[in-house]
């Protein structure tokens, strides 16, 4: 009598930039490979029980590419969309090679892996294009910034180029990703939020912008039927009074509580807020579990023992 093979639950792990480069590090390739071991070891073990999608940030890497361009006038400079594509490729390679090693260490001689260069459609009329807020690339003095031919914003480190960060509308390769998951591939995609494109008739055109990695991941999660969405970052989870003596980890958050705390200013605009909003979006759209946790605790978070877990309102 034949048995029906049950579908594995689909787990999407969104790795923050600190998965590759930790605070205070130079960001050498050796450091990045070493840093990847911890999260990838956990993902390799989880892949025995779950279908896996990995997304990742790229802020330090794309910033380094921009800095390299600023330092060299010998070759033509590349637009931001091309630099994002480059980071999707090279970070995907690093994740794949590390993951392959960890799977072999578990005695898994073969598990299909693929890195997918991913387009993310954005709305050309998104208000974000009128109000760029995302700092990228190298820092400048006020005098240097005044001579640049693109907008800048003052940050704690100096003036930096600022670009739009529109909301993702859909992931172009969603059908391919879903099919690959059904074939038991581990899929690495939406690197750095994906390459932002706008529709021009039946074609697409890249735009000078960046898509938030967590929002892109939440959009992908809905479109391919993800069950568990884990956002791995450099802190334990979402907190009240972060950075103060009254700092408190929120272990469980209803959607109403999450929205209320966000409105109360408890989550940093450029750090925790988009993660919380992405997790809320995922649960609202029918996702089963969304968790924010540290890079060190991905497995424990999936088991429900650590991190901030988002639950539907009663």
QUIKA-V12377 format. One record per residue. N is the residue number from 1. RES is the residue in one small letter. D_LAST is the distance of its C-alpha to the last C-alpha in Angstrom with 2 decimals. Layout:
n=N res=RES d_last=D_LAST
n=N res=RES d_last=D_LAST
This chain:
n=1 res=x d_last=43.10
n=2 res=x d_last=41.12
n=3 res=x d_last=37.62
n=4 res=x d_last=34.87
n=5 res=x d_last=33.80
n=6 res=x d_last=30.04
n=7 res=x d_last=28.52
n=8 res=x d_last=27.55
n=9 res=x d_last=24.18
n=10 res=x d_last=24.89
n=11 res=x d_last=24.50
n=12 res=x d_last=25.22
n=13 res=x d_last=26.50
n=14 res=x d_last=27.21
n=15 res=x d_last=30.01
n=16 res=x d_last=30.71
n=17 res=x d_last=34.31
n=18 res=x d_last=34.75
n=19 res=x d_last=34.72
n=20 res=x d_last=38.28
n=21 res=x d_last=39.55
n=22 res=x d_last=38.65
n=23 res=x d_last=39.22
n=24 res=x d_last=42.91
n=25 res=x d_last=44.13
n=26 res=x d_last=46.67
n=27 res=x d_last=44.75
n=28 res=x d_last=47.59
n=29 res=x d_last=47.03
n=30 res=x d_last=47.67
n=31 res=x d_last=44.92
n=32 res=x d_last=42.45
n=33 res=x d_last=43.24
n=34 res=x d_last=42.96
n=35 res=x d_last=39.58
n=36 res=x d_last=38.22
n=37 res=x d_last=39.02
n=38 res=x d_last=36.10
n=39 res=x d_last=33.21
n=40 res=x d_last=35.19
n=41 res=x d_last=35.99
n=42 res=x d_last=32.30
n=43 res=x d_last=31.67
n=44 res=x d_last=34.73
n=45 res=x d_last=33.39
n=46 res=x d_last=29.96
n=47 res=x d_last=31.86
n=48 res=x d_last=33.00
n=49 res=x d_last=29.56
n=50 res=x d_last=27.97
n=51 res=x d_last=29.24
n=52 res=x d_last=29.58
n=53 res=x d_last=29.53
n=54 res=x d_last=30.71
n=55 res=x d_last=30.60
n=56 res=x d_last=32.25
n=57 res=x d_last=33.30
n=58 res=x d_last=36.93
n=59 res=x d_last=37.39
n=60 res=x d_last=40.17
n=61 res=x d_last=41.94
n=62 res=x d_last=42.04
n=63 res=x d_last=43.05
n=64 res=x d_last=45.93
n=65 res=x d_last=47.06
n=66 res=x d_last=47.12
n=67 res=x d_last=49.13
n=68 res=x d_last=51.56
n=69 res=x d_last=52.11
n=70 res=x d_last=52.81
n=71 res=x d_last=55.43
n=72 res=x d_last=57.32
n=73 res=x d_last=59.09
n=74 res=x d_last=61.05
n=75 res=x d_last=58.58
n=76 res=x d_last=56.50
n=77 res=x d_last=53.04
n=78 res=x d_last=50.05
n=79 res=x d_last=47.14
n=80 res=x d_last=43.68
n=81 res=x d_last=42.41
n=82 res=x d_last=45.17
n=83 res=x d_last=44.37
n=84 res=x d_last=40.73
n=85 res=x d_last=42.09
n=86 res=x d_last=44.42
n=87 res=x d_last=41.69
n=88 res=x d_last=39.63
n=89 res=x d_last=42.73
n=90 res=x d_last=43.84
n=91 res=x d_last=40.47
n=92 res=x d_last=39.70
n=93 res=x d_last=43.04
n=94 res=x d_last=42.28
n=95 res=x d_last=38.91
n=96 res=x d_last=40.53
n=97 res=x d_last=43.53
n=98 res=x d_last=41.57
n=99 res=x d_last=39.14
n=100 res=x d_last=42.12
n=101 res=x d_last=43.70
n=102 res=x d_last=40.63
n=103 res=x d_last=40.20
n=104 res=x d_last=43.89
n=105 res=x d_last=43.51
n=106 res=x d_last=40.99
n=107 res=x d_last=43.60
n=108 res=x d_last=42.03
n=109 res=x d_last=45.16
n=110 res=x d_last=43.59
n=111 res=x d_last=40.18
n=112 res=x d_last=40.35
n=113 res=x d_last=39.24
n=114 res=x d_last=39.38
n=115 res=x d_last=38.96
n=116 res=x d_last=38.29
n=117 res=x d_last=39.40
n=118 res=x d_last=36.47
n=119 res=x d_last=36.55
n=120 res=x d_last=33.57
n=121 res=x d_last=33.91
n=122 res=x d_last=33.26
n=123 res=x d_last=33.84
n=124 res=x d_last=37.30
n=125 res=x d_last=36.06
n=126 res=x d_last=33.20
n=127 res=x d_last=33.64
n=128 res=x d_last=33.69
n=129 res=x d_last=37.25
n=130 res=x d_last=38.32
n=131 res=x d_last=36.83
n=132 res=x d_last=37.38
n=133 res=x d_last=35.43
n=134 res=x d_last=35.71
n=135 res=x d_last=38.64
n=136 res=x d_last=40.48
n=137 res=x d_last=43.83
n=138 res=x d_last=46.45
n=139 res=x d_last=46.89
n=140 res=x d_last=49.71
n=141 res=x d_last=51.50
n=142 res=x d_last=51.34
n=143 res=x d_last=54.81
n=144 res=x d_last=53.95
n=145 res=x d_last=50.76
n=146 res=x d_last=52.80
n=147 res=x d_last=54.96
n=148 res=x d_last=52.21
n=149 res=x d_last=51.69
n=150 res=x d_last=47.87
n=151 res=x d_last=45.35
n=152 res=x d_last=44.50
n=153 res=x d_last=42.15
n=154 res=x d_last=42.91
n=155 res=x d_last=40.97
n=156 res=x d_last=41.47
n=157 res=x d_last=44.01
n=158 res=x d_last=45.83
n=159 res=x d_last=45.69
n=160 res=x d_last=44.04
n=161 res=x d_last=43.84
n=162 res=x d_last=40.67
n=163 res=x d_last=39.27
n=164 res=x d_last=36.49
n=165 res=x d_last=33.14
n=166 res=x d_last=31.82
n=167 res=x d_last=28.51
n=168 res=x d_last=28.88
n=169 res=x d_last=28.86
n=170 res=x d_last=29.57
n=171 res=x d_last=31.21
n=172 res=x d_last=34.59
n=173 res=x d_last=34.95
n=174 res=x d_last=31.57
n=175 res=x d_last=33.42
n=176 res=x d_last=35.77
n=177 res=x d_last=33.06
n=178 res=x d_last=31.15
n=179 res=x d_last=34.47
n=180 res=x d_last=35.42
n=181 res=x d_last=32.20
n=182 res=x d_last=32.93
n=183 res=x d_last=36.38
n=184 res=x d_last=34.98
n=185 res=x d_last=36.11
n=186 res=x d_last=34.50
n=187 res=x d_last=34.13
n=188 res=x d_last=34.62
n=189 res=x d_last=33.89
n=190 res=x d_last=32.72
n=191 res=x d_last=34.80
n=192 res=x d_last=34.54
n=193 res=x d_last=32.04
n=194 res=x d_last=34.62
n=195 res=x d_last=37.57
n=196 res=x d_last=36.53
n=197 res=x d_last=38.31
n=198 res=x d_last=38.53
n=199 res=x d_last=39.64
n=200 res=x d_last=43.25
n=201 res=x d_last=43.90
n=202 res=x d_last=43.46
n=203 res=x d_last=43.88
n=204 res=x d_last=41.99
n=205 res=x d_last=43.23
n=206 res=x d_last=42.13
n=207 res=x d_last=41.23
n=208 res=x d_last=41.78
n=209 res=x d_last=38.19
n=210 res=x d_last=35.64
n=211 res=x d_last=32.15
n=212 res=x d_last=29.52
n=213 res=x d_last=29.17
n=214 res=x d_last=25.40
n=215 res=x d_last=24.78
n=216 res=x d_last=27.33
n=217 res=x d_last=25.68
n=218 res=x d_last=22.25
n=219 res=x d_last=24.20
n=220 res=x d_last=26.13
n=221 res=x d_last=23.13
n=222 res=x d_last=21.78
n=223 res=x d_last=25.33
n=224 res=x d_last=26.31
n=225 res=x d_last=23.19
n=226 res=x d_last=22.31
n=227 res=x d_last=19.79
n=228 res=x d_last=19.69
n=229 res=x d_last=20.51
n=230 res=x d_last=22.14
n=231 res=x d_last=23.59
n=232 res=x d_last=26.43
n=233 res=x d_last=28.01
n=234 res=x d_last=30.18
n=235 res=x d_last=27.65
n=236 res=x d_last=25.19
n=237 res=x d_last=22.10
n=238 res=x d_last=20.54
n=239 res=x d_last=21.75
n=240 res=x d_last=21.92
n=241 res=x d_last=25.54
n=242 res=x d_last=26.82
n=243 res=x d_last=30.55
n=244 res=x d_last=30.87
n=245 res=x d_last=31.35
n=246 res=x d_last=27.82
n=247 res=x d_last=26.33
n=248 res=x d_last=23.06
n=249 res=x d_last=21.30
n=250 res=x d_last=17.54
n=251 res=x d_last=16.58
n=252 res=x d_last=12.83
n=253 res=x d_last=11.44
n=254 res=x d_last=8.20
n=255 res=x d_last=9.65
n=256 res=x d_last=9.79
n=257 res=x d_last=11.47
n=258 res=x d_last=13.70
n=259 res=x d_last=14.86
n=260 res=x d_last=15.57
n=261 res=x d_last=17.52
n=262 res=x d_last=19.33
n=263 res=x d_last=20.43
n=264 res=x d_last=21.58
n=265 res=x d_last=23.92
n=266 res=x d_last=22.75
n=267 res=x d_last=23.24
n=268 res=x d_last=26.78
n=269 res=x d_last=27.48
n=270 res=x d_last=29.67
n=271 res=x d_last=27.99
n=272 res=x d_last=24.34
n=273 res=x d_last=22.94
n=274 res=x d_last=23.65
n=275 res=x d_last=22.15
n=276 res=x d_last=18.80
n=277 res=x d_last=18.99
n=278 res=x d_last=20.02
n=279 res=x d_last=17.18
n=280 res=x d_last=14.63
n=281 res=x d_last=16.83
n=282 res=x d_last=16.85
n=283 res=x d_last=13.13
n=284 res=x d_last=13.00
n=285 res=x d_last=16.03
n=286 res=x d_last=14.69
n=287 res=x d_last=15.65
n=288 res=x d_last=14.43
n=289 res=x d_last=15.03
n=290 res=x d_last=16.36
n=291 res=x d_last=18.23
n=292 res=x d_last=20.70
n=293 res=x d_last=23.43
n=294 res=x d_last=27.17
n=295 res=x d_last=29.89
n=296 res=x d_last=30.92
n=297 res=x d_last=27.65
n=298 res=x d_last=26.62
n=299 res=x d_last=26.99
n=300 res=x d_last=25.22
n=301 res=x d_last=22.23
n=302 res=x d_last=22.08
n=303 res=x d_last=22.18
n=304 res=x d_last=19.13
n=305 res=x d_last=21.42
n=306 res=x d_last=21.80
n=307 res=x d_last=20.68
n=308 res=x d_last=17.51
n=309 res=x d_last=14.78
n=310 res=x d_last=12.16
n=311 res=x d_last=8.74
n=312 res=x d_last=6.37
n=313 res=x d_last=3.79
n=314 res=x d_last=0.00
